[in-house]
Amino acid sequence: MSQAETAQTGKVTAMDYKAAGAPKIGKNAPRHAEHNARGSEKNPYRKAESKAELLARMKAAAEARKGK
């Protein structure tokens, strides 16, 4: 209906926003769980890695890259 027809007939139709393609509401949740998420077995809460452990892990990673 055009505005002229609406003015003549006095009918007002409501807009159907669902049919117009309104955006869907997000779920606010991740798509999957991370393998090393906080609180998991691999990364428990309040775990503080010592400097020596960090350096050892970095050196092992560097050696692994160097070996390739």
N, CA, C, O and CB atoms as a CASP TS submission, in Angstrom:
PFRMAT TS
TARGET T0000
AUTHOR 0000-0000-0000
METHOD Language model
MODEL 1
PARENT N/A
ATOM      1  N   MET     1       0.830  -1.185   0.000  1.00  0.00           N
ATOM      2  CA  MET     1       0.000   0.000   0.000  1.00  0.00           C
ATOM      3  C   MET     1       0.870   1.241   0.000  1.00  0.00           C
ATOM      4  O   MET     1       1.869   1.311   0.715  1.00  0.00           O
ATOM      5  CB  MET     1      -0.942   0.002   1.201  1.00  0.00           C
ATOM      6  N   SER     2       0.496   2.192  -0.781  1.00  0.00           N
ATOM      7  CA  SER     2       1.247   3.445  -0.788  1.00  0.00           C
ATOM      8  C   SER     2       0.679   4.365   0.281  1.00  0.00           C
ATOM      9  O   SER     2      -0.348   4.059   0.886  1.00  0.00           O
ATOM     10  CB  SER     2       1.195   4.125  -2.188  1.00  0.00           C
ATOM     11  N   GLN     3       1.333   5.473   0.510  1.00  0.00           N
ATOM     12  CA  GLN     3       0.860   6.424   1.514  1.00  0.00           C
ATOM     13  C   GLN     3      -0.484   7.015   1.120  1.00  0.00           C
ATOM     14  O   GLN     3      -1.319   7.279   1.985  1.00  0.00           O
ATOM     15  CB  GLN     3       1.882   7.539   1.717  1.00  0.00           C
ATOM     16  N   ALA     4      -0.705   7.227  -0.173  1.00  0.00           N
ATOM     17  CA  ALA     4      -1.981   7.775  -0.636  1.00  0.00           C
ATOM     18  C   ALA     4      -3.113   6.800  -0.356  1.00  0.00           C
ATOM     19  O   ALA     4      -4.187   7.205   0.088  1.00  0.00           O
ATOM     20  CB  ALA     4      -1.921   8.100  -2.136  1.00  0.00           C
ATOM     21  N   GLU     5      -2.879   5.508  -0.615  1.00  0.00           N
ATOM     22  CA  GLU     5      -3.907   4.509  -0.344  1.00  0.00           C
ATOM     23  C   GLU     5      -4.176   4.394   1.145  1.00  0.00           C
ATOM     24  O   GLU     5      -5.325   4.236   1.558  1.00  0.00           O
ATOM     25  CB  GLU     5      -3.498   3.153  -0.908  1.00  0.00           C
ATOM     26  N   THR     6      -3.131   4.471   1.956  1.00  0.00           N
ATOM     27  CA  THR     6      -3.297   4.402   3.397  1.00  0.00           C
ATOM     28  C   THR     6      -4.122   5.574   3.897  1.00  0.00           C
ATOM     29  O   THR     6      -4.976   5.402   4.767  1.00  0.00           O
ATOM     30  CB  THR     6      -1.942   4.373   4.093  1.00  0.00           C
ATOM     31  N   ALA     7      -3.880   6.767   3.360  1.00  0.00           N
ATOM     32  CA  ALA     7      -4.623   7.950   3.765  1.00  0.00           C
ATOM     33  C   ALA     7      -6.089   7.826   3.376  1.00  0.00           C
ATOM     34  O   ALA     7      -6.955   8.292   4.117  1.00  0.00           O
ATOM     35  CB  ALA     7      -4.013   9.203   3.141  1.00  0.00           C
ATOM     36  N   GLN     8      -6.393   7.215   2.240  1.00  0.00           N
ATOM     37  CA  GLN     8      -7.769   7.086   1.774  1.00  0.00           C
ATOM     38  C   GLN     8      -8.528   6.012   2.551  1.00  0.00           C
ATOM     39  O   GLN     8      -9.680   6.222   2.928  1.00  0.00           O
ATOM     40  CB  GLN     8      -7.790   6.764   0.286  1.00  0.00           C
ATOM     41  N   THR     9      -7.895   4.867   2.793  1.00  0.00           N
ATOM     42  CA  THR     9      -8.593   3.760   3.437  1.00  0.00           C
ATOM     43  C   THR     9      -8.538   3.858   4.959  1.00  0.00           C
ATOM     44  O   THR     9      -9.420   3.335   5.640  1.00  0.00           O
ATOM     45  CB  THR     9      -8.002   2.438   2.984  1.00  0.00           C
ATOM     46  N   GLY    10      -7.519   4.517   5.503  1.00  0.00           N
ATOM     47  CA  GLY    10      -7.385   4.635   6.946  1.00  0.00           C
ATOM     48  C   GLY    10      -6.765   3.411   7.589  1.00  0.00           C
ATOM     49  O   GLY    10      -6.632   3.362   8.812  1.00  0.00           O
ATOM     50  N   LYS    11      -6.379   2.419   6.794  1.00  0.00           N
ATOM     51  CA  LYS    11      -5.769   1.208   7.338  1.00  0.00           C
ATOM     52  C   LYS    11      -4.261   1.413   7.463  1.00  0.00           C
ATOM     53  O   LYS    11      -3.611   1.958   6.570  1.00  0.00           O
ATOM     54  CB  LYS    11      -6.086  -0.025   6.442  1.00  0.00           C
ATOM     55  N   VAL    12      -3.741   0.974   8.563  1.00  0.00           N
ATOM     56  CA  VAL    12      -2.305   1.009   8.765  1.00  0.00           C
ATOM     57  C   VAL    12      -1.859  -0.423   9.036  1.00  0.00           C
ATOM     58  O   VAL    12      -2.331  -1.061   9.978  1.00  0.00           O
ATOM     59  CB  VAL    12      -1.904   1.979   9.940  1.00  0.00           C
ATOM     60  N   THR    13      -0.969  -0.911   8.223  1.00  0.00           N
ATOM     61  CA  THR    13      -0.476  -2.271   8.418  1.00  0.00           C
ATOM     62  C   THR    13       0.845  -2.213   9.159  1.00  0.00           C
ATOM     63  O   THR    13       1.664  -1.322   8.929  1.00  0.00           O
ATOM     64  CB  THR    13      -0.317  -3.013   7.063  1.00  0.00           C
ATOM     65  N   ALA    14       1.043  -3.164  10.043  1.00  0.00           N
ATOM     66  CA  ALA    14       2.280  -3.218  10.817  1.00  0.00           C
ATOM     67  C   ALA    14       3.386  -3.806   9.953  1.00  0.00           C
ATOM     68  O   ALA    14       3.144  -4.655   9.095  1.00  0.00           O
ATOM     69  CB  ALA    14       2.093  -4.052  12.113  1.00  0.00           C
ATOM     70  N   MET    15       4.581  -3.345  10.195  1.00  0.00           N
ATOM     71  CA  MET    15       5.739  -3.859   9.466  1.00  0.00           C
ATOM     72  C   MET    15       6.152  -5.197  10.064  1.00  0.00           C
ATOM     73  O   MET    15       6.298  -5.307  11.281  1.00  0.00           O
ATOM     74  CB  MET    15       6.921  -2.848   9.509  1.00  0.00           C
ATOM     75  N   ASP    16       6.338  -6.196   9.243  1.00  0.00           N
ATOM     76  CA  ASP    16       6.768  -7.514   9.696  1.00  0.00           C
ATOM     77  C   ASP    16       8.287  -7.565   9.613  1.00  0.00           C
ATOM     78  O   ASP    16       8.846  -7.899   8.569  1.00  0.00           O
ATOM     79  CB  ASP    16       6.114  -8.657   8.844  1.00  0.00           C
ATOM     80  N   TYR    17       8.950  -7.234  10.711  1.00  0.00           N
ATOM     81  CA  TYR    17      10.411  -7.149  10.708  1.00  0.00           C
ATOM     82  C   TYR    17      11.072  -8.513  10.587  1.00  0.00           C
ATOM     83  O   TYR    17      12.193  -8.611  10.089  1.00  0.00           O
ATOM     84  CB  TYR    17      10.892  -6.465  11.964  1.00  0.00           C
ATOM     85  N   LYS    18      10.406  -9.552  11.030  1.00  0.00           N
ATOM     86  CA  LYS    18      10.991 -10.894  10.912  1.00  0.00           C
ATOM     87  C   LYS    18      11.132 -11.270   9.441  1.00  0.00           C
ATOM     88  O   LYS    18      12.144 -11.848   9.043  1.00  0.00           O
ATOM     89  CB  LYS    18      10.122 -11.944  11.657  1.00  0.00           C
ATOM     90  N   ALA    19      10.138 -10.951   8.644  1.00  0.00           N
ATOM     91  CA  ALA    19      10.185 -11.263   7.222  1.00  0.00           C
ATOM     92  C   ALA    19      11.160 -10.350   6.486  1.00  0.00           C
ATOM     93  O   ALA    19      11.603 -10.674   5.384  1.00  0.00           O
ATOM     94  CB  ALA    19       8.794 -11.146   6.610  1.00  0.00           C
ATOM     95  N   ALA    20      11.495  -9.212   7.089  1.00  0.00           N
ATOM     96  CA  ALA    20      12.394  -8.264   6.442  1.00  0.00           C
ATOM     97  C   ALA    20      13.857  -8.656   6.617  1.00  0.00           C
ATOM     98  O   ALA    20      14.738  -8.025   6.034  1.00  0.00           O
ATOM     99  CB  ALA    20      12.165  -6.871   6.993  1.00  0.00           C
ATOM    100  N   GLY    21      14.122  -9.675   7.403  1.00  0.00           N
ATOM    101  CA  GLY    21      15.499 -10.131   7.576  1.00  0.00           C
ATOM    102  C   GLY    21      16.216  -9.451   8.716  1.00  0.00           C
ATOM    103  O   GLY    21      17.385  -9.090   8.580  1.00  0.00           O
ATOM    104  N   ALA    22      15.553  -9.268   9.827  1.00  0.00           N
ATOM    105  CA  ALA    22      16.181  -8.653  10.991  1.00  0.00           C
ATOM    106  C   ALA    22      17.322  -9.548  11.482  1.00  0.00           C
ATOM    107  O   ALA    22      17.237 -10.770  11.360  1.00  0.00           O
ATOM    108  CB  ALA    22      15.139  -8.414  12.122  1.00  0.00           C
ATOM    109  N   PRO    23      18.379  -8.965  12.028  1.00  0.00           N
ATOM    110  CA  PRO    23      19.510  -9.783  12.488  1.00  0.00           C
ATOM    111  C   PRO    23      19.115 -10.683  13.653  1.00  0.00           C
ATOM    112  O   PRO    23      18.278 -10.318  14.479  1.00  0.00           O
ATOM    113  CB  PRO    23      20.680  -8.885  12.900  1.00  0.00           C
ATOM    114  N   LYS    24      19.722 -11.855  13.709  1.00  0.00           N
ATOM    115  CA  LYS    24      19.447 -12.787  14.796  1.00  0.00           C
ATOM    116  C   LYS    24      20.242 -12.378  16.033  1.00  0.00           C
ATOM    117  O   LYS    24      21.346 -11.843  15.926  1.00  0.00           O
ATOM    118  CB  LYS    24      19.792 -14.239  14.377  1.00  0.00           C
ATOM    119  N   ILE    25      19.684 -12.628  17.173  1.00  0.00           N
ATOM    120  CA  ILE    25      20.340 -12.277  18.430  1.00  0.00           C
ATOM    121  C   ILE    25      21.477 -13.266  18.675  1.00  0.00           C
ATOM    122  O   ILE    25      21.299 -14.473  18.512  1.00  0.00           O
ATOM    123  CB  ILE    25      19.324 -12.281  19.622  1.00  0.00           C
ATOM    124  N   GLY    26      22.636 -12.758  19.065  1.00  0.00           N
ATOM    125  CA  GLY    26      23.788 -13.603  19.318  1.00  0.00           C
ATOM    126  C   GLY    26      23.640 -14.412  20.589  1.00  0.00           C
ATOM    127  O   GLY    26      22.896 -14.035  21.494  1.00  0.00           O
ATOM    128  N   LYS    27      24.338 -15.503  20.653  1.00  0.00           N
ATOM    129  CA  LYS    27      24.266 -16.387  21.813  1.00  0.00           C
ATOM    130  C   LYS    27      25.295 -16.016  22.881  1.00  0.00           C
ATOM    131  O   LYS    27      25.185 -16.455  24.025  1.00  0.00           O
ATOM    132  CB  LYS    27      24.469 -17.831  21.379  1.00  0.00           C
ATOM    133  N   ASN    28      26.285 -15.218  22.517  1.00  0.00           N
ATOM    134  CA  ASN    28      27.343 -14.784  23.435  1.00  0.00           C
ATOM    135  C   ASN    28      28.064 -15.974  24.066  1.00  0.00           C
ATOM    136  O   ASN    28      28.365 -15.964  25.260  1.00  0.00           O
ATOM    137  CB  ASN    28      26.757 -13.890  24.531  1.00  0.00           C
ATOM    138  N   ALA    29      28.336 -16.984  23.266  1.00  0.00           N
ATOM    139  CA  ALA    29      29.048 -18.158  23.732  1.00  0.00           C
ATOM    140  C   ALA    29      30.068 -18.551  22.669  1.00  0.00           C
ATOM    141  O   ALA    29      29.817 -18.382  21.475  1.00  0.00           O
ATOM    142  CB  ALA    29      28.068 -19.330  24.038  1.00  0.00           C
ATOM    143  N   PRO    30      31.205 -19.069  23.091  1.00  0.00           N
ATOM    144  CA  PRO    30      32.198 -19.487  22.102  1.00  0.00           C
ATOM    145  C   PRO    30      31.698 -20.651  21.267  1.00  0.00           C
ATOM    146  O   PRO    30      30.852 -21.423  21.718  1.00  0.00           O
ATOM    147  CB  PRO    30      33.500 -19.867  22.787  1.00  0.00           C
ATOM    148  N   ARG    31      32.214 -20.782  20.052  1.00  0.00           N
ATOM    149  CA  ARG    31      31.804 -21.861  19.153  1.00  0.00           C
ATOM    150  C   ARG    31      32.336 -23.214  19.605  1.00  0.00           C
ATOM    151  O   ARG    31      31.729 -24.244  19.310  1.00  0.00           O
ATOM    152  CB  ARG    31      32.276 -21.571  17.741  1.00  0.00           C
ATOM    153  N   HIS    32      33.440 -23.226  20.303  1.00  0.00           N
ATOM    154  CA  HIS    32      34.016 -24.477  20.775  1.00  0.00           C
ATOM    155  C   HIS    32      34.845 -24.193  22.026  1.00  0.00           C
ATOM    156  O   HIS    32      35.149 -23.038  22.322  1.00  0.00           O
ATOM    157  CB  HIS    32      34.884 -25.149  19.667  1.00  0.00           C
ATOM    158  N   ALA    33      35.205 -25.228  22.747  1.00  0.00           N
ATOM    159  CA  ALA    33      36.031 -25.102  23.943  1.00  0.00           C
ATOM    160  C   ALA    33      37.503 -25.185  23.543  1.00  0.00           C
ATOM    161  O   ALA    33      37.881 -26.010  22.712  1.00  0.00           O
ATOM    162  CB  ALA    33      35.676 -26.205  24.986  1.00  0.00           C
ATOM    163  N   GLU    34      38.315 -24.341  24.127  1.00  0.00           N
ATOM    164  CA  GLU    34      39.754 -24.364  23.850  1.00  0.00           C
ATOM    165  C   GLU    34      40.403 -25.551  24.557  1.00  0.00           C
ATOM    166  O   GLU    34      39.952 -25.967  25.625  1.00  0.00           O
ATOM    167  CB  GLU    34      40.421 -23.037  24.298  1.00  0.00           C
ATOM    168  N   HIS    35      41.447 -26.086  23.967  1.00  0.00           N
ATOM    169  CA  HIS    35      42.124 -27.238  24.560  1.00  0.00           C
ATOM    170  C   HIS    35      42.922 -26.858  25.798  1.00  0.00           C
ATOM    171  O   HIS    35      43.224 -27.719  26.624  1.00  0.00           O
ATOM    172  CB  HIS    35      43.040 -27.884  23.543  1.00  0.00           C
ATOM    173  N   ASN    36      43.264 -25.591  25.939  1.00  0.00           N
ATOM    174  CA  ASN    36      44.047 -25.137  27.089  1.00  0.00           C
ATOM    175  C   ASN    36      43.331 -23.989  27.806  1.00  0.00           C
ATOM    176  O   ASN    36      43.969 -23.032  28.243  1.00  0.00           O
ATOM    177  CB  ASN    36      45.458 -24.693  26.641  1.00  0.00           C
ATOM    178  N   ALA    37      42.019 -24.090  27.921  1.00  0.00           N
ATOM    179  CA  ALA    37      41.241 -23.031  28.549  1.00  0.00           C
ATOM    180  C   ALA    37      41.581 -22.921  30.032  1.00  0.00           C
ATOM    181  O   ALA    37      41.995 -23.900  30.654  1.00  0.00           O
ATOM    182  CB  ALA    37      39.740 -23.286  28.364  1.00  0.00           C
ATOM    183  N   ARG    38      41.407 -21.738  30.588  1.00  0.00           N
ATOM    184  CA  ARG    38      41.670 -21.540  32.015  1.00  0.00           C
ATOM    185  C   ARG    38      40.718 -22.405  32.827  1.00  0.00           C
ATOM    186  O   ARG    38      39.527 -22.496  32.529  1.00  0.00           O
ATOM    187  CB  ARG    38      41.521 -20.044  32.409  1.00  0.00           C
ATOM    188  N   GLY    39      41.264 -23.035  33.855  1.00  0.00           N
ATOM    189  CA  GLY    39      40.458 -23.898  34.703  1.00  0.00           C
ATOM    190  C   GLY    39      40.421 -25.338  34.241  1.00  0.00           C
ATOM    191  O   GLY    39      39.817 -26.185  34.900  1.00  0.00           O
ATOM    192  N   SER    40      41.059 -25.630  33.115  1.00  0.00           N
ATOM    193  CA  SER    40      41.085 -27.015  32.639  1.00  0.00           C
ATOM    194  C   SER    40      42.277 -27.741  33.267  1.00  0.00           C
ATOM    195  O   SER    40      43.050 -27.160  34.029  1.00  0.00           O
ATOM    196  CB  SER    40      41.163 -27.068  31.079  1.00  0.00           C
ATOM    197  N   GLU    41      42.400 -28.999  32.933  1.00  0.00           N
ATOM    198  CA  GLU    41      43.495 -29.794  33.499  1.00  0.00           C
ATOM    199  C   GLU    41      44.860 -29.273  33.039  1.00  0.00           C
ATOM    200  O   GLU    41      45.821 -29.283  33.809  1.00  0.00           O
ATOM    201  CB  GLU    41      43.338 -31.270  33.104  1.00  0.00           C
ATOM    202  N   LYS    42      44.944 -28.819  31.792  1.00  0.00           N
ATOM    203  CA  LYS    42      46.224 -28.329  31.268  1.00  0.00           C
ATOM    204  C   LYS    42      46.578 -26.949  31.791  1.00  0.00           C
ATOM    205  O   LYS    42      47.757 -26.602  31.853  1.00  0.00           O
ATOM    206  CB  LYS    42      46.189 -28.298  29.759  1.00  0.00           C
ATOM    207  N   ASN    43      45.580 -26.152  32.170  1.00  0.00           N
ATOM    208  CA  ASN    43      45.819 -24.789  32.621  1.00  0.00           C
ATOM    209  C   ASN    43      44.924 -24.490  33.831  1.00  0.00           C
ATOM    210  O   ASN    43      43.917 -23.796  33.693  1.00  0.00           O
ATOM    211  CB  ASN    43      45.557 -23.773  31.470  1.00  0.00           C
ATOM    212  N   PRO    44      45.276 -24.999  35.001  1.00  0.00           N
ATOM    213  CA  PRO    44      44.411 -24.796  36.165  1.00  0.00           C
ATOM    214  C   PRO    44      44.422 -23.330  36.619  1.00  0.00           C
ATOM    215  O   PRO    44      45.327 -22.565  36.286  1.00  0.00           O
ATOM    216  CB  PRO    44      44.854 -25.709  37.322  1.00  0.00           C
ATOM    217  N   TYR    45      43.407 -22.968  37.377  1.00  0.00           N
ATOM    218  CA  TYR    45      43.335 -21.613  37.925  1.00  0.00           C
ATOM    219  C   TYR    45      44.464 -21.388  38.918  1.00  0.00           C
ATOM    220  O   TYR    45      44.914 -22.320  39.584  1.00  0.00           O
ATOM    221  CB  TYR    45      41.972 -21.368  38.600  1.00  0.00           C
ATOM    222  N   ARG    46      44.909 -20.170  39.011  1.00  0.00           N
ATOM    223  CA  ARG    46      45.936 -19.727  39.968  1.00  0.00           C
ATOM    224  C   ARG    46      47.251 -20.486  39.841  1.00  0.00           C
ATOM    225  O   ARG    46      47.982 -20.637  40.820  1.00  0.00           O
ATOM    226  CB  ARG    46      45.417 -19.875  41.372  1.00  0.00           C
ATOM    227  N   LYS    47      47.546 -20.952  38.659  1.00  0.00           N
ATOM    228  CA  LYS    47      48.816 -21.637  38.437  1.00  0.00           C
ATOM    229  C   LYS    47      49.832 -20.598  38.008  1.00  0.00           C
ATOM    230  O   LYS    47      49.636 -19.902  37.012  1.00  0.00           O
ATOM    231  CB  LYS    47      48.683 -22.775  37.369  1.00  0.00           C
ATOM    232  N   ALA    48      50.910 -20.493  38.754  1.00  0.00           N
ATOM    233  CA  ALA    48      51.972 -19.558  38.415  1.00  0.00           C
ATOM    234  C   ALA    48      53.171 -20.346  37.900  1.00  0.00           C
ATOM    235  O   ALA    48      53.744 -21.162  38.621  1.00  0.00           O
ATOM    236  CB  ALA    48      52.364 -18.684  39.642  1.00  0.00           C
ATOM    237  N   GLU    49      53.540 -20.099  36.663  1.00  0.00           N
ATOM    238  CA  GLU    49      54.684 -20.786  36.082  1.00  0.00           C
ATOM    239  C   GLU    49      55.952 -20.057  36.522  1.00  0.00           C
ATOM    240  O   GLU    49      56.032 -18.831  36.451  1.00  0.00           O
ATOM    241  CB  GLU    49      54.577 -20.848  34.520  1.00  0.00           C
ATOM    242  N   SER    50      56.933 -20.821  36.974  1.00  0.00           N
ATOM    243  CA  SER    50      58.172 -20.187  37.420  1.00  0.00           C
ATOM    244  C   SER    50      58.998 -19.750  36.208  1.00  0.00           C
ATOM    245  O   SER    50      58.784 -20.224  35.093  1.00  0.00           O
ATOM    246  CB  SER    50      58.991 -21.152  38.319  1.00  0.00           C
ATOM    247  N   LYS    51      59.915 -18.867  36.441  1.00  0.00           N
ATOM    248  CA  LYS    51      60.768 -18.348  35.371  1.00  0.00           C
ATOM    249  C   LYS    51      61.600 -19.471  34.760  1.00  0.00           C
ATOM    250  O   LYS    51      61.801 -19.502  33.546  1.00  0.00           O
ATOM    251  CB  LYS    51      61.688 -17.232  35.903  1.00  0.00           C
ATOM    252  N   ALA    52      62.085 -20.392  35.589  1.00  0.00           N
ATOM    253  CA  ALA    52      62.902 -21.499  35.095  1.00  0.00           C
ATOM    254  C   ALA    52      62.086 -22.415  34.176  1.00  0.00           C
ATOM    255  O   ALA    52      62.581 -22.866  33.143  1.00  0.00           O
ATOM    256  CB  ALA    52      63.480 -22.305  36.274  1.00  0.00           C
ATOM    257  N   GLU    53      60.832 -22.686  34.559  1.00  0.00           N
ATOM    258  CA  GLU    53      59.983 -23.528  33.717  1.00  0.00           C
ATOM    259  C   GLU    53      59.705 -22.858  32.377  1.00  0.00           C
ATOM    260  O   GLU    53      59.699 -23.511  31.334  1.00  0.00           O
ATOM    261  CB  GLU    53      58.665 -23.842  34.431  1.00  0.00           C
ATOM    262  N   LEU    54      59.475 -21.551  32.416  1.00  0.00           N
ATOM    263  CA  LEU    54      59.222 -20.803  31.192  1.00  0.00           C
ATOM    264  C   LEU    54      60.436 -20.842  30.270  1.00  0.00           C
ATOM    265  O   LEU    54      60.296 -21.098  29.074  1.00  0.00           O
ATOM    266  CB  LEU    54      58.850 -19.356  31.519  1.00  0.00           C
ATOM    267  N   LEU    55      61.615 -20.591  30.809  1.00  0.00           N
ATOM    268  CA  LEU    55      62.832 -20.612  29.991  1.00  0.00           C
ATOM    269  C   LEU    55      63.091 -22.002  29.416  1.00  0.00           C
ATOM    270  O   LEU    55      63.495 -22.127  28.260  1.00  0.00           O
ATOM    271  CB  LEU    55      64.039 -20.157  30.818  1.00  0.00           C
ATOM    272  N   ALA    56      62.862 -23.048  30.214  1.00  0.00           N
ATOM    273  CA  ALA    56      63.065 -24.415  29.727  1.00  0.00           C
ATOM    274  C   ALA    56      62.105 -24.716  28.573  1.00  0.00           C
ATOM    275  O   ALA    56      62.494 -25.333  27.581  1.00  0.00           O
ATOM    276  CB  ALA    56      62.866 -25.438  30.875  1.00  0.00           C
ATOM    277  N   ARG    57      60.853 -24.279  28.706  1.00  0.00           N
ATOM    278  CA  ARG    57      59.871 -24.513  27.643  1.00  0.00           C
ATOM    279  C   ARG    57      60.236 -23.753  26.377  1.00  0.00           C
ATOM    280  O   ARG    57      60.085 -24.273  25.271  1.00  0.00           O
ATOM    281  CB  ARG    57      58.472 -24.106  28.108  1.00  0.00           C
ATOM    282  N   MET    58      60.718 -22.519  26.535  1.00  0.00           N
ATOM    283  CA  MET    58      61.119 -21.712  25.373  1.00  0.00           C
ATOM    284  C   MET    58      62.338 -22.312  24.683  1.00  0.00           C
ATOM    285  O   MET    58      62.401 -22.336  23.454  1.00  0.00           O
ATOM    286  CB  MET    58      61.419 -20.265  25.798  1.00  0.00           C
ATOM    287  N   LYS    59      63.305 -22.795  25.457  1.00  0.00           N
ATOM    288  CA  LYS    59      64.500 -23.414  24.880  1.00  0.00           C
ATOM    289  C   LYS    59      64.143 -24.703  24.140  1.00  0.00           C
ATOM    290  O   LYS    59      64.686 -24.973  23.068  1.00  0.00           O
ATOM    291  CB  LYS    59      65.539 -23.704  25.979  1.00  0.00           C
ATOM    292  N   ALA    60      63.243 -25.491  24.700  1.00  0.00           N
ATOM    293  CA  ALA    60      62.824 -26.730  24.048  1.00  0.00           C
ATOM    294  C   ALA    60      62.113 -26.407  22.718  1.00  0.00           C
ATOM    295  O   ALA    60      62.310 -27.110  21.727  1.00  0.00           O
ATOM    296  CB  ALA    60      61.887 -27.552  24.988  1.00  0.00           C
ATOM    297  N   ALA    61      61.313 -25.376  22.696  1.00  0.00           N
ATOM    298  CA  ALA    61      60.622 -24.985  21.473  1.00  0.00           C
ATOM    299  C   ALA    61      61.610 -24.492  20.424  1.00  0.00           C
ATOM    300  O   ALA    61      61.454 -24.769  19.235  1.00  0.00           O
ATOM    301  CB  ALA    61      59.583 -23.905  21.769  1.00  0.00           C
ATOM    302  N   ALA    62      62.632 -23.755  20.871  1.00  0.00           N
ATOM    303  CA  ALA    62      63.655 -23.255  19.938  1.00  0.00           C
ATOM    304  C   ALA    62      64.447 -24.426  19.350  1.00  0.00           C
ATOM    305  O   ALA    62      64.753 -24.429  18.158  1.00  0.00           O
ATOM    306  CB  ALA    62      64.616 -22.258  20.654  1.00  0.00           C
ATOM    307  N   GLU    63      64.779 -25.414  20.176  1.00  0.00           N
ATOM    308  CA  GLU    63      65.501 -26.584  19.689  1.00  0.00           C
ATOM    309  C   GLU    63      64.657 -27.388  18.696  1.00  0.00           C
ATOM    310  O   GLU    63      65.170 -27.911  17.707  1.00  0.00           O
ATOM    311  CB  GLU    63      65.916 -27.472  20.863  1.00  0.00           C
ATOM    312  N   ALA    64      63.371 -27.474  18.974  1.00  0.00           N
ATOM    313  CA  ALA    64      62.474 -28.211  18.072  1.00  0.00           C
ATOM    314  C   ALA    64      62.397 -27.518  16.723  1.00  0.00           C
ATOM    315  O   ALA    64      62.365 -28.182  15.687  1.00  0.00           O
ATOM    316  CB  ALA    64      61.062 -28.340  18.685  1.00  0.00           C
ATOM    317  N   ARG    65      62.367 -26.198  16.723  1.00  0.00           N
ATOM    318  CA  ARG    65      62.344 -25.457  15.453  1.00  0.00           C
ATOM    319  C   ARG    65      63.665 -25.572  14.716  1.00  0.00           C
ATOM    320  O   ARG    65      63.694 -25.646  13.488  1.00  0.00           O
ATOM    321  CB  ARG    65      62.021 -23.987  15.698  1.00  0.00           C
ATOM    322  N   LYS    66      64.763 -25.588  15.471  1.00  0.00           N
ATOM    323  CA  LYS    66      66.091 -25.674  14.864  1.00  0.00           C
ATOM    324  C   LYS    66      66.325 -27.040  14.234  1.00  0.00           C
ATOM    325  O   LYS    66      67.043 -27.150  13.241  1.00  0.00           O
ATOM    326  CB  LYS    66      67.170 -25.390  15.906  1.00  0.00           C
ATOM    327  N   GLY    67      65.723 -28.083  14.804  1.00  0.00           N
ATOM    328  CA  GLY    67      65.888 -29.457  14.321  1.00  0.00           C
ATOM    329  C   GLY    67      65.151 -29.715  13.014  1.00  0.00           C
ATOM    330  O   GLY    67      65.478 -30.672  12.312  1.00  0.00           O
ATOM    331  N   LYS    68      64.189 -28.909  12.675  1.00  0.00           N
ATOM    332  CA  LYS    68      63.413 -29.153  11.444  1.00  0.00           C
ATOM    333  C   LYS    68      64.199 -28.873  10.243  1.00  0.00           C
ATOM    334  O   LYS    68      63.698 -29.026   9.128  1.00  0.00           O
ATOM    335  CB  LYS    68      62.175 -28.337  11.409  1.00  0.00           C
TER
END
